[in-house]
């Protein structure tokens, strides 16, 4: 490649765009005499202003005065790149390399031009050769971006007695992994690896390939799994079977098997209530302070009350469970889902939440609009970031002092009088305590990250430094 570049002449940088501009113009008659520095400074000024066509003209004039001036060629090439005249930019950078084979900046800019054009192989070849000629860390670093490591997984191919969750080991290295389960070679039109693959069917072939932001891809990784757990039909009542079929996105009335339920990672179970009809109610969850209802019927049931949630025992990898407007929820059935990270139980009539104490992996928990008075079972959930307890019968929250990882806390519409324990939640960014009997909120002096404080409808007497913090907080409500 470099031998071909060396044959490029400096004056070949004109390009189609600039050539048409100058065709028929008498530059000597129409332009006052300027020095090389004048043109270079003029080009820089236009470039910084974002006027890339005028910048290209100025740099072209500089090149006509000195066809071997690297600043003029570099400026002209960059002006072409920003005008998306990539072929003209290539010629400019190639001319720089022809004059000086050790010009690192020329190699870098030419490679980036190839990236912009999607000429990935040309860019890789250029950088591979350049790193042997020019000892510049930037070239090596850019070359490294053309080499994408294969995705690495948590499991090896083989036989497994139980269902497995296949996860990425090298997540976060700037790549995106696409995969297939059909034996097809994966590309960017296939499934994006986001949150693990449940391996529950007897025979599974996983093919995966990593891509980076430039568009380079790794070699394909192929894994083959044999799951030896026997296939069994799951016993379900009629109403529960309707729910499960909805969650599995099928309506065929056929038996439901254990390996099918094992694939569930999220479930939304919503009853019928007064302001939404059964037909348009489809999703209810609590997230970052908002009760949300949307139309995603493929993952939701709105068929009224469900007598049993026994199917949850067959969902070892369930990550998110949101239940709203259901009666007689059995928390023992929910506690079987030890992979849960997000749990929302809204208006389900629960009083005793002790079964939730075993869900140590929970990061988000919403128990709004229930009849809870005792919250001490939550003290063990030290992984929580979001905790919402609004609309209950809670008067004492002192047992929650160990939940120091909370960033969001809501105890609105309860009967709390002493909220001093909240001062232990030093990571809080949002706090809702509206509608209680709290007189002292000086504990907020410890909450330096707090950006939203909703404390209205409380008989507050001691504000601490809160009134002086309106300048550094997004929202404060302390209305009586």
Buried (B, 14 or more C-beta within 10 A) or exposed (E): EBEEBEEBEBEBBBBEBBEEBBEEEEEEEEEEEBEBEBBBBBBBEBBEEEBBBBBBBBBBBBBBBBBBBBBBBBBBBBBBBBBEBBEBBBBBBBBBBBBEBEBBBBBBBBBBBBBBBEBBEBBBBBBBBBBEBBEBEEBEEBBEBBEBEBBBBEBEEEEEEEBBBBEBEEEEEEBBBBBBBEEEEBEEEBEEBEBBBBBBBEEBBBBBBBBBEBEBBBEBBEBBBEBEBEEEEBEBEEBBBBBBBBBBEEEEEEEBBBBBBBBBBBBBBBBBBEEBEEEEBBBBBBBEBEBEBEEEBEBBBBBBEBEBBBBBEBBBBBBBBBBBBBEEBBBEBBBBBEBBBBBBBBBBEBEEBEBBBBBEBBBBBBBBBBEBBBBBBBBBBEBBBBBBBBBBEBBBBEBBBEBEBBBBBBBBBBBBBBBBBBBBBEBBBBBBBBBBBBEBBBBBBBBEEBBBBBBBBBEBEEBBEBEEBEEEBEEBEBEE
